[in-house]
Amino acid sequence: MVIQIKNNVSNQEIQEISKKLNAFHIIYEGKQLLITGSGTKSLPVEMEKEVEQYWVFDNDMQLSSRKFKKDTRSVNFGKVAIGGNSKNTILIGGPCSVESEEQIRQSAQLLVKLGLTTLRGGCYKPRTSPYSFQGMGLEGLKLLAKMREEYGLTVITEARDATHIDEIIDYTDVIQIGAKAMYDQGILRACSKINKPVLIKRGFGTTLQEFVQAAEFVLSGGNQNVVLCERGLRTFETATRFTLDLCGVAWLQEYSNLPIILDPSHAMGYAYGVPNLARACTAMGIDGLLIETHPNPKIAKSDASQQLDHEEFQSLFNSLHAVASSIGYKIV
């Protein structure tokens, strides 16, 4: 249950009510809110005089539910707003991993050339094998920050685990919580205490309910700038890396008020299929795309098979405008 407390109720009274209900207390759009678990189905009679309005939910999809907030939330990625009434589909590009200053600089220059604003690059890589490239760590974060300073780009990178979340928060503009880390409460709770945008990727064996509950960890801590990212599920199919769940995206668009970004690069796993998937995603009226691009994918230190080269990325970018325009959106 989400409970909005009347403006004339004192902070002391709010804290007492919060303690009694074992509720989260946040301020959202200037409103004092208390959030309890979905097990609370009715408002205690003795509280009615302090309550402006309240919402009851069948499950713990509460602050992220359209029952609570009908319109999609607006979240700023630097100078660009997604969600809300923007009709923007943000195209986020960059390599899987930051590998060198020359490599990440070429990627930054590509985005600037195309008029795009947001650069991605992994610094702490959650690799399946301990023998694979693990990322440049703090040095990579500093290179991303350098690209932001030189080119005016918004930068996004992934938190692998809670041991370096403070570094990620300090150096980047948007914090990405990866598919393998979306259950890490250390990361989720740290991100709930900041106001920077947080992009949560769906785990490849995660239900939609579990996915939005991860977002609720961040929302209930006070950070309302949360974006969901679908990146494919593990199914019986082996010809592609994962299976992009567009049915799940349609469900999230119907029931969740959070902006939705799609990552066809990780879903497909092979560069040849990424452009068509990206166009299909765009046709759904999504809020963003996360596309991996590398100056020379053949020598990439991670996920070489799925990264577009810069010429392929530019070709995809050019083709997306007509698709977006056909449904009243624009690529930014």
Buried (B, 14 or more C-beta within 10 A) or exposed (E): BBBBBBEEBEEEEBEEBBEEBEBBBBEBEEBBBBBBBEEBEEBEEEBEEBBBEBBBBEEBBBBBBBBBBEEBBBBBBBEBBBBBEBBBBBBBBBBBBBBBBEBBBBBBBBBBEBEBBBBBBBBBBBBEEEEEBBBBBBEBBBBBBBBBEEBEBBBBBBBBBBEBBEBBBEBBBBBBBBBBBBBBEEBBBBBBEBEBBBBBBBBBEBEBEEBBBBBBBBBBBBBBBBBBBBBBBEEEEEEBBBBBBBEBBEEBBEBBBBBBBBBBBBBBBEBEBBBEBBBBBBBBBBBBBBBBBBBEBEEBBBBBBBBBBBEBBBEBBEBBBEBBEEEEBEBB
